[in-house]
Amino acid sequence: MTVPDATPFKIEKKETAVIAQPQMKLMDENELQKLGHLIEEATGPGSGITLVIVDLCHVDMLPSLGLGLLVQLSNKCKARQQKLKLAGLRPPVRRVLAITRLDRIFEMAPSVEAALQ
């Protein structure tokens, strides 16, 4: 799947994994919806994808809408029997996940490479 250069996201397929990398510090509602759509396209039924990695290494702030998107994505992955991992979380994003107790729901990895293991 090719994503135009103008988009603030990178979506990459590696064998049975999809890696989504937002390239912004703060994701607004419009960008969150675009990211969700791109991930859906890449991981839908018949895609052969078993692992979805969202690399948040560039993201400093994740608004409540972002948390909602991640929860929706997690539910969709579970329904398709795919594993979702969050990678490269910066301290502010990790704190938000801890405060909201969403850190108990998501599997996290220090990097994309670690998430692929």
DSSP file (Angstrom, degrees, kcal/mol; ACC not computed):
  #  RESIDUE AA STRUCTURE BP1 BP2  ACC     N-H-->O    O-->H-N    N-H-->O    O-->H-N    TCO  KAPPA ALPHA  PHI   PSI    X-CA   Y-CA   Z-CA
    1    1 A M              0   0    0      0, 0.0     2,-0.5     0, 0.0    12,-0.1   0.000 360.0 360.0 360.0 131.6    0.0    0.0    0.0
    2    2 A T        -     0   0    0     10,-0.1    10,-0.1     8,-0.0     8,-0.0  -0.897 360.0-161.1-107.0 129.7    1.4    3.4   -0.9
    3    3 A V        -     0   0    0     -2,-0.5     8,-0.1     8,-0.2    35,-0.0  -0.933  30.5-109.4-107.6 128.2    0.5    6.4    1.1
    4    4 A P    >   -     0   0    0      0, 0.0     3,-1.7     0, 0.0     5,-0.3  -0.189  24.6-119.2 -56.0 148.7    1.1    9.8   -0.6
    5    5 A D  T 3  S+     0   0    0      1,-0.3    -2,-0.0     3,-0.1     4,-0.0   0.735 108.1  68.9 -61.7 -23.7    4.0   11.8    0.8
    6    6 A A  T 3  S+     0   0    0      2,-0.1    -1,-0.3     0, 0.0    -3,-0.0   0.687  81.0  92.9 -72.1 -16.7    1.6   14.7    1.8
    7    7 A T  S <  S-     0   0    0     -3,-1.7    -4,-0.0     2,-0.1     0, 0.0  -0.496  78.8-132.2 -79.5 148.4    0.0   12.6    4.5
    8    8 A P  S    S+     0   0    0      0, 0.0    15,-3.7     0, 0.0     2,-0.3   0.042  80.8  79.4 -86.5  29.4    1.4   12.8    8.0
    9    9 A F  E     -A   22   0A   0     -5,-0.3     2,-0.5    13,-0.2    -2,-0.1  -0.958  60.7-152.6-135.3 151.6    1.5    9.0    8.3
   10   10 A K  E     -A   21   0A   0     11,-1.5    11,-3.1    -2,-0.3     2,-0.5  -0.997  13.3-172.8-119.2 129.6    3.7    6.1    7.2
   11   11 A I  E     +A   20   0A   0     -2,-0.5     2,-0.4     9,-0.2     9,-0.2  -0.991  10.9 176.9-121.9 123.2    2.0    2.7    6.8
   12   12 A E  E     -A   19   0A   0      7,-2.5     7,-3.3    -2,-0.5     2,-0.5  -0.977  20.2-147.4-131.4 139.0    4.3   -0.2    6.1
   13   13 A K  E     -A   18   0A   0     -2,-0.4     2,-0.4     5,-0.2     5,-0.2  -0.908  13.3-179.0-105.6 133.5    3.7   -3.9    5.7
   14   14 A K  E >   -A   17   0A   0      3,-2.7     3,-2.2    -2,-0.5     2,-0.4  -0.912  62.5 -65.2-130.7 103.9    6.3   -6.4    6.9
   15   15 A E  T 3  S-     0   0    0     -2,-0.4    -1,-0.0     1,-0.3     0, 0.0  -0.375 123.2  -8.1  54.0-109.8    5.2  -10.0    6.2
   16   16 A T  T 3  S+     0   0    0     -2,-0.4    34,-3.0    33,-0.1    35,-1.7   0.132 122.8  86.2-103.4  20.6    2.2  -10.4    8.4
   17   17 A A  E <   -Ab  14  51A   0     -3,-2.2    -3,-2.7    32,-0.2     2,-0.4  -0.905  58.0-155.1-121.2 149.0    2.5   -7.1   10.3
   18   18 A V  E     -Ab  13  52A   0     33,-2.3    35,-3.1    -2,-0.3     2,-0.5  -0.988  10.0-160.6-118.5 132.3    1.4   -3.6    9.5
   19   19 A I  E     -Ab  12  53A   0     -7,-3.3    -7,-2.5    -2,-0.4     2,-0.5  -0.960   3.9-167.4-116.0 119.3    3.3   -0.7   11.1
   20   20 A A  E     -Ab  11  54A   0     33,-3.2    35,-3.0    -2,-0.5    -9,-0.2  -0.923   4.6-174.9-107.6 127.2    1.5    2.6   11.3
   21   21 A Q  E     -A   10   0A   0    -11,-3.1   -11,-1.5    -2,-0.5     2,-0.2  -0.867  13.2-153.4-127.5  97.5    3.7    5.7   12.2
   22   22 A P  E     -A    9   0A   0      0, 0.0    36,-0.4     0, 0.0   -13,-0.2  -0.503   8.0-152.7 -64.3 136.8    2.0    9.0   12.7
   23   23 A Q        +     0   0    0    -15,-3.7     2,-0.3    -2,-0.2   -14,-0.1  -0.248  61.1  85.0-107.9  43.7    4.5   11.7   11.9
   24   24 A M        -     0   0    0      1,-0.1     3,-0.1   -16,-0.1    34,-0.1  -0.961  70.0-134.7-143.1 158.5    3.2   14.5   14.1
   25   25 A K  S    S+     0   0    0     -2,-0.3    36,-2.5     1,-0.3    35,-2.1   0.839  97.4  29.2 -81.8 -35.1    3.5   15.7   17.8
   26   26 A L  B    S-e   61   0B   0     34,-0.2     2,-0.6    33,-0.2    -1,-0.3  -0.993  73.2-151.0-129.8 125.7   -0.3   16.2   18.3
   27   27 A M        -     0   0    0     34,-1.0    39,-0.2    -2,-0.4     2,-0.1  -0.850  13.8-160.0 -99.3 120.4   -2.9   14.3   16.5
   28   28 A D     >  -     0   0    0     -2,-0.6     4,-2.5    34,-0.1     5,-0.2  -0.371  37.2 -91.7 -90.6 177.6   -6.2   16.1   15.9
   29   29 A E  H  > S+     0   0    0      1,-0.2     4,-2.1     2,-0.2     5,-0.2   0.877 123.9  51.0 -58.1 -42.8   -9.6   14.5   15.2
   30   30 A N  H  > S+     0   0    0      1,-0.2     4,-2.1     2,-0.2    -1,-0.2   0.926 112.5  45.6 -62.6 -46.1   -9.2   14.7   11.4
   31   31 A E  H  > S+     0   0    0      1,-0.2     4,-2.7     2,-0.2    -1,-0.2   0.883 110.4  54.6 -65.2 -37.9   -5.8   13.0   11.5
   32   32 A L  H  X S+     0   0    0     -4,-2.5     4,-2.4     1,-0.2    -1,-0.2   0.904 108.6  48.3 -62.1 -41.0   -7.0   10.4   13.9
   33   33 A Q  H  X S+     0   0    0     -4,-2.1     4,-2.2     2,-0.2    -1,-0.2   0.909 111.2  50.3 -66.3 -41.4   -9.8    9.5   11.5
   34   34 A K  H  X S+     0   0    0     -4,-2.1     4,-2.6     2,-0.2    -2,-0.2   0.926 110.8  49.4 -60.6 -45.1   -7.4    9.3    8.6
   35   35 A L  H  X S+     0   0    0     -4,-2.7     4,-2.5     1,-0.2     5,-0.2   0.937 110.2  50.3 -61.0 -46.6   -5.1    7.0   10.5
   36   36 A G  H  X S+     0   0    0     -4,-2.4     4,-2.3     1,-0.2    -1,-0.2   0.898 111.5  48.9 -57.6 -41.8   -7.9    4.7   11.5
   37   37 A H  H  X S+     0   0    0     -4,-2.2     4,-2.5     2,-0.2    -1,-0.2   0.918 110.9  49.3 -64.8 -44.7   -9.1    4.5    7.9
   38   38 A L  H  X S+     0   0    0     -4,-2.6     4,-1.9     1,-0.2    -2,-0.2   0.899 112.2  48.1 -62.8 -40.8   -5.5    3.7    6.6
   39   39 A I  H  X S+     0   0    0     -4,-2.5     4,-1.7     2,-0.2    -1,-0.2   0.914 110.5  52.1 -66.2 -41.7   -5.1    1.0    9.2
   40   40 A E  H  X S+     0   0    0     -4,-2.3     4,-1.0    -5,-0.2    -2,-0.2   0.920 109.1  50.2 -59.0 -44.6   -8.5   -0.5    8.4
   41   41 A E  H  < S+     0   0    0     -4,-2.5     3,-0.3     1,-0.2    -1,-0.2   0.904 114.9  43.4 -58.8 -42.7   -7.6   -0.6    4.7
   42   42 A A  H  < S+     0   0    0     -4,-1.9    -1,-0.2     1,-0.2    -2,-0.2   0.715 122.9  34.8 -78.6 -21.6   -4.3   -2.3    5.4
   43   43 A T  H  < S+     0   0    0     -4,-1.7    -1,-0.2    -3,-0.2     4,-0.2   0.318  84.9 127.5-119.7   8.1   -5.6   -4.8    8.0
   44   44 A G  S >< S-     0   0    0     -4,-1.0     3,-1.8    -3,-0.3     5,-0.3   0.077  72.9 -54.4 -62.7 176.2   -9.1   -5.7    6.8
   45   45 A P  T 3  S+     0   0    0      0, 0.0    -1,-0.2     0, 0.0    35,-0.0  -0.198 126.8  20.7 -53.6 138.5  -10.4   -9.2    6.3
   46   46 A G  T 3  S+     0   0    0     -3,-0.1    -2,-0.1     3,-0.1    -3,-0.0   0.488  88.5 114.5  81.5   3.8   -8.3  -11.3    3.9
   47   47 A S  S <  S-     0   0    0     -3,-1.8     3,-0.1    -4,-0.2    -3,-0.1   0.718  75.0-133.4 -78.5 -20.4   -5.2   -9.2    4.4
   48   48 A G        +     0   0    0      1,-0.3     2,-0.4    -4,-0.2    -5,-0.1   0.545  55.3 146.4  78.1   6.3   -3.2  -12.0    6.1
   49   49 A I        +     0   0    0     -5,-0.3    -1,-0.3     1,-0.1   -32,-0.2  -0.623  21.4 167.6 -81.3 131.2   -2.2   -9.5    8.8
   50   50 A T        +     0   0    0    -34,-3.0    33,-2.7    -2,-0.4     2,-0.4   0.503  65.4  47.3-115.5 -12.0   -1.8  -10.9   12.3
   51   51 A L  E     -bc  17  83A   0    -35,-1.7   -33,-2.3    31,-0.2     2,-0.5  -0.996  57.3-169.3-138.0 130.1    0.0   -8.0   14.0
   52   52 A V  E     -bc  18  84A   0     31,-3.3    33,-2.7    -2,-0.4     2,-0.5  -0.982   9.6-169.8-118.3 123.7   -0.7   -4.3   14.0
   53   53 A I  E     -bc  19  85A   0    -35,-3.1   -33,-3.2    -2,-0.5     2,-0.7  -0.956   8.9-163.2-115.3 127.1    1.9   -1.9   15.4
   54   54 A V  E     -bc  20  86A   0     31,-2.5    33,-2.5    -2,-0.5     2,-0.8  -0.937  12.2-155.0-108.6 110.2    1.2    1.7   16.1
   55   55 A D  E     + c   0  87A   0    -35,-3.0     3,-0.3    -2,-0.7    33,-0.2  -0.769  17.4 175.8 -89.6 109.4    4.5    3.5   16.5
   56   56 A L    >   +     0   0    0     31,-2.8     3,-1.1    -2,-0.8    34,-0.5   0.035  38.3 122.1-101.6  24.7    3.9    6.6   18.6
   57   57 A C  T 3  S+     0   0    0      1,-0.3    -1,-0.2    32,-0.1    31,-0.1   0.716  79.2  43.6 -64.5 -20.7    7.5    7.7   18.8
   58   58 A H  T 3  S+     0   0    0    -36,-0.4     2,-0.5    -3,-0.3    -1,-0.3   0.569  93.4  97.3 -96.1 -11.1    6.8   11.1   17.2
   59   59 A V    <   +     0   0    0     -3,-1.1    31,-0.5     1,-0.2    34,-0.3  -0.692  37.8 169.6 -89.8 122.4    3.6   11.8   19.2
   60   60 A D  S    S+     0   0    0    -35,-2.1     2,-0.4    -2,-0.5   -34,-0.2   0.738  71.2  34.6 -96.1 -31.3    3.9   14.0   22.3
   61   61 A M  B     -e   26   0B   0    -36,-2.5   -34,-1.0    31,-0.1    -1,-0.3  -0.990  57.9-172.5-132.3 133.6    0.2   14.5   23.0
   62   62 A L        -     0   0    0     -2,-0.4     5,-0.1   -36,-0.1   -34,-0.1  -0.937  19.3-149.6-124.3 105.9   -2.7   12.1   22.5
   63   63 A P    >>  -     0   0    0      0, 0.0     4,-1.6     0, 0.0     3,-1.0  -0.132  35.6 -93.9 -70.1 172.4   -6.1   13.7   23.1
   64   64 A S  H 3> S+     0   0    0      1,-0.3     4,-2.3     2,-0.2     5,-0.1   0.834 127.2  59.2 -57.5 -33.7   -9.1   11.7   24.4
   65   65 A L  H 3> S+     0   0    0      1,-0.2     4,-2.3     2,-0.2    -1,-0.3   0.876 103.2  53.0 -62.1 -35.6  -10.2   11.1   20.8
   66   66 A G  H <> S+     0   0    0     -3,-1.0     4,-2.3     2,-0.2    -2,-0.2   0.895 107.5  50.1 -65.6 -40.0   -6.8    9.4   20.2
   67   67 A L  H  X S+     0   0    0     -4,-1.6     4,-2.2     2,-0.2    -2,-0.2   0.914 110.3  51.0 -63.1 -41.7   -7.4    7.2   23.2
   68   68 A G  H  X S+     0   0    0     -4,-2.3     4,-2.6     1,-0.2    -2,-0.2   0.902 108.7  51.1 -61.8 -41.6  -10.8    6.3   21.8
   69   69 A L  H  X S+     0   0    0     -4,-2.3     4,-2.9     1,-0.2    -1,-0.2   0.915 109.4  50.3 -61.7 -43.2   -9.3    5.5   18.4
   70   70 A L  H  X S+     0   0    0     -4,-2.3     4,-2.4     2,-0.2    -1,-0.2   0.893 110.8  48.9 -63.7 -39.2   -6.8    3.2   20.0
   71   71 A V  H  X S+     0   0    0     -4,-2.2     4,-2.3     2,-0.2    -2,-0.2   0.924 112.9  47.6 -66.0 -43.5   -9.5    1.4   21.9
   72   72 A Q  H  X S+     0   0    0     -4,-2.6     4,-2.4     2,-0.2    -2,-0.2   0.923 112.3  49.7 -61.2 -43.8  -11.6    1.0   18.8
   73   73 A L  H  X S+     0   0    0     -4,-2.9     4,-2.6     1,-0.2    -2,-0.2   0.902 109.2  52.3 -62.1 -41.2   -8.6   -0.3   16.9
   74   74 A S  H  X S+     0   0    0     -4,-2.4     4,-2.4     1,-0.2    -1,-0.2   0.918 110.3  48.2 -60.3 -44.4   -7.9   -2.7   19.7
   75   75 A N  H  X S+     0   0    0     -4,-2.3     4,-2.1     2,-0.2    -2,-0.2   0.897 112.2  48.5 -64.4 -41.0  -11.5   -4.1   19.5
   76   76 A K  H  X S+     0   0    0     -4,-2.4     4,-1.5     2,-0.2    -2,-0.2   0.897 110.8  50.8 -66.8 -40.0  -11.3   -4.4   15.7
   77   77 A C  H  <>S+     0   0    0     -4,-2.6     5,-3.5     1,-0.2     3,-0.2   0.926 110.1  49.8 -62.8 -44.0   -8.0   -6.2   15.9
   78   78 A K  H ><5S+     0   0    0     -4,-2.4     3,-1.5     1,-0.2    -2,-0.2   0.911 107.9  53.5 -60.3 -42.0   -9.4   -8.6   18.5
   79   79 A A  H 3<5S+     0   0    0     -4,-2.1    -1,-0.2     1,-0.3    -2,-0.2   0.823 113.2  43.4 -63.1 -31.3  -12.4   -9.3   16.3
   80   80 A R  T 3<5S-     0   0    0     -4,-1.5    -1,-0.3    -3,-0.2    -2,-0.2   0.304 117.6-114.0 -94.7   8.4  -10.1  -10.2   13.4
   81   81 A Q  T < 5S+     0   0    0     -3,-1.5     2,-0.3     1,-0.2    -3,-0.2   0.891  71.2 138.7  58.8  42.6   -7.8  -12.2   15.7
   82   82 A Q      < -     0   0    0     -5,-3.5     2,-0.4    -8,-0.1    -1,-0.2  -0.850  51.7-125.6-112.1 151.9   -5.0   -9.7   15.2
   83   83 A K  E     -c   51   0A   0    -33,-2.7   -31,-3.3    -2,-0.3     2,-0.5  -0.822  18.9-153.1 -97.9 136.7   -2.6   -8.5   17.9
   84   84 A L  E     -c   52   0A   0     -2,-0.4    23,-0.7   -33,-0.2     2,-0.4  -0.931  14.5-179.9-110.2 131.6   -2.2   -4.8   18.5
   85   85 A K  E     -cd  53 107A   0    -33,-2.7   -31,-2.5    -2,-0.5     2,-0.5  -0.991  19.1-145.4-129.8 140.1    1.0   -3.4   20.0
   86   86 A L  E     -cd  54 108A   0     21,-2.7    23,-2.5    -2,-0.4     2,-0.3  -0.884  25.1-168.9-100.4 133.9    1.9    0.2   20.8
   87   87 A A  E     +cd  55 109A   0    -33,-2.5   -31,-2.8    -2,-0.5   -30,-0.1  -0.882  53.1  15.2-125.5 154.7    5.6    1.1   20.2
   88   88 A G  S    S-     0   0    0     21,-1.3     2,-0.2    -2,-0.3    -1,-0.2   0.795  71.2-174.8  62.5  34.8    7.9    3.9   21.0
   89   89 A L        -     0   0    0     20,-0.5    -1,-0.2    -3,-0.2   -32,-0.1  -0.436  17.0-138.3 -67.9 128.7    5.7    5.7   23.6
   90   90 A R    >>  -     0   0    0    -31,-0.5     4,-2.6   -34,-0.5     3,-0.6  -0.503  29.5-102.7 -79.5 155.9    7.0    9.0   24.8
   91   91 A P  H 3> S+     0   0    0      0, 0.0     4,-2.5     0, 0.0     5,-0.2   0.847 119.0  53.0 -51.6 -42.3    6.7    9.7   28.6
   92   92 A P  H 3> S+     0   0    0      0, 0.0     4,-1.8     0, 0.0     5,-0.1   0.908 113.3  43.7 -62.8 -38.5    3.7   12.1   28.2
   93   93 A V  H <> S+     0   0    0     -3,-0.6     4,-2.2   -34,-0.3     5,-0.2   0.901 112.5  52.3 -71.5 -40.5    1.7    9.6   26.2
   94   94 A R  H  X S+     0   0    0     -4,-2.6     4,-2.1     1,-0.2    -1,-0.2   0.894 108.3  52.3 -61.1 -39.6    2.7    6.7   28.6
   95   95 A R  H  X S+     0   0    0     -4,-2.5     4,-3.1    -5,-0.2     5,-0.2   0.912 107.7  51.0 -63.1 -42.7    1.5    8.8   31.5
   96   96 A V  H  X S+     0   0    0     -4,-1.8     4,-2.2     1,-0.2     6,-0.3   0.916 110.7  48.9 -61.2 -42.8   -1.9    9.4   29.9
   97   97 A L  H  <>S+     0   0    0     -4,-2.2     6,-1.6     1,-0.2     5,-1.5   0.885 113.4  47.5 -64.5 -37.2   -2.3    5.7   29.3
   98   98 A A  H ><5S+     0   0    0     -4,-2.1     3,-0.9     3,-0.2    -2,-0.2   0.925 111.2  49.6 -69.2 -44.6   -1.3    5.0   32.9
   99   99 A I  H 3<5S+     0   0    0     -4,-3.1    -2,-0.2     1,-0.3    -1,-0.2   0.892 116.3  42.2 -61.8 -40.0   -3.7    7.6   34.3
  100  100 A T  T 3<5S-     0   0    0     -4,-2.2    -1,-0.3    -5,-0.2    -2,-0.2   0.461 109.8-125.9 -85.4  -0.9   -6.6    6.3   32.3
  101  101 A R  T X 5S+     0   0    0     -3,-0.9     3,-1.1    -4,-0.3     4,-0.2   0.645  75.0 126.6  62.9  17.6   -5.5    2.7   33.1
  102  102 A L  G >>< +     0   0    0     -5,-1.5     4,-2.0    -6,-0.3     3,-1.2   0.634  54.1  79.8 -75.9 -13.3   -5.4    1.9   29.4
  103  103 A D  G 34 S+     0   0    0     -6,-1.6    -1,-0.2     1,-0.3    -5,-0.1   0.697  87.6  58.9 -65.0 -16.3   -1.9    0.7   29.9
  104  104 A R  G <4 S+     0   0    0     -3,-1.1    -1,-0.3    -7,-0.3    -2,-0.2   0.697 108.1  44.6 -81.8 -20.3   -3.5   -2.5   31.2
  105  105 A I  T <4 S+     0   0    0     -3,-1.2     2,-0.3    -4,-0.2    -2,-0.2   0.855 104.9  66.4 -89.8 -41.0   -5.3   -3.0   27.9
  106  106 A F  S  < S-     0   0    0     -4,-2.0     2,-0.5    -9,-0.1   -21,-0.1  -0.615  72.7-134.6 -93.2 141.4   -2.5   -2.3   25.5
  107  107 A E  E     -d   85   0A   0    -23,-0.7   -21,-2.7    -2,-0.3     2,-0.3  -0.802  31.8-161.8 -85.8 131.0    0.6   -4.3   24.9
  108  108 A M  E     -d   86   0A   0     -2,-0.5   -21,-0.2   -23,-0.2     3,-0.0  -0.875  13.9-172.6-120.9 149.2    3.5   -1.9   24.7
  109  109 A A  E     -d   87   0A   0    -23,-2.5   -21,-1.3    -2,-0.3   -20,-0.5  -0.977  31.4-126.1-136.6 149.7    7.0   -2.2   23.3
  110  110 A P  S    S+     0   0    0      0, 0.0     2,-0.3     0, 0.0   -23,-0.1   0.759  91.2   3.3 -67.7 -23.2   10.0    0.2   23.5
  111  111 A S  S  > S-     0   0    0    -24,-0.1     4,-2.0     1,-0.1     5,-0.1  -0.955  75.3-103.8-153.5 167.4   10.4    0.2   19.7
  112  112 A V  H  > S+     0   0    0     -2,-0.3     4,-1.8     2,-0.2     5,-0.2   0.903 120.7  56.0 -62.0 -41.4    9.0   -1.2   16.5
  113  113 A E  H  4 S+     0   0    0      1,-0.2     4,-0.5     2,-0.2    -1,-0.2   0.912 108.8  46.2 -59.0 -43.2   11.8   -3.8   16.3
  114  114 A A  H >4 S+     0   0    0      1,-0.2     3,-1.0     2,-0.2    -1,-0.2   0.874 110.0  54.3 -66.7 -37.0   10.9   -5.0   19.8
  115  115 A A  H 3< S+     0   0    0     -4,-2.0    -1,-0.2     1,-0.2    -2,-0.2   0.802 102.3  58.2 -67.1 -28.8    7.2   -5.1   18.9
  116  116 A L  T 3<        0   0    0     -4,-1.8    -1,-0.2     1,-0.2    -2,-0.2   0.656 360.0 360.0 -74.9 -14.8    8.0   -7.3   15.9
  117  117 A Q    <         0   0    0     -3,-1.0    -1,-0.2    -4,-0.5    -2,-0.1   0.479 360.0 360.0 -70.8 360.0    9.6  -10.0   18.1
